[in-house]
Amino acid sequence: MTTTTRPIVRTEERQHWTTTILRIGLFWLAGAVLAATARIELDAISQIGAAAVAMAAIFSMAWAYTHFSAHHRGLSHALDAGIVWLLLAIVAEIVITSRIGHGWYALLGSPQRPLLRNLFFFVWMFAPAAFARRQEIA
């Protein structure tokens, strides 16, 4: 019996780095708009409920990003995207706070509720990694 070896052929094309950054930014923007809208509209009813809806919005955008843009990427790419998402959320809150002249906490939560705020930090960072399918092939 003889076995033949066949080279592994990658069918996925590598995206250019600018396309990857643009897609990460666009999916973050969609998630940020949904999360901020949920927090602004639902905070008066229930802060925990508003936070849960906002986190569901972030997870849904993370699923959409990994499913439509990074389905062939691995866990390391998803963690990198999550770090970028967290940094964008921090920068957005800083910029909006400086523009309006008072604290704006719709993306990360109020410092008065540190547990919920820390939970948002983890959700922004690890949501894309929750949907990563496999390790990257070098």
Protein Blocks (a to p, Z undefined) as FASTA:
>chain_A
ZZdddddddfbdcddfklmmmmmmmmmmmmmmmmmmmmmmmmmmomklmmmmmmmmmmmm
mmmmmmmmmmmbcfklmmmmmmmmmmmmmmmmmmmmmmnopacfklnopfklmmlmmmmm
mmmmmmmmmmpfbdcdZZ
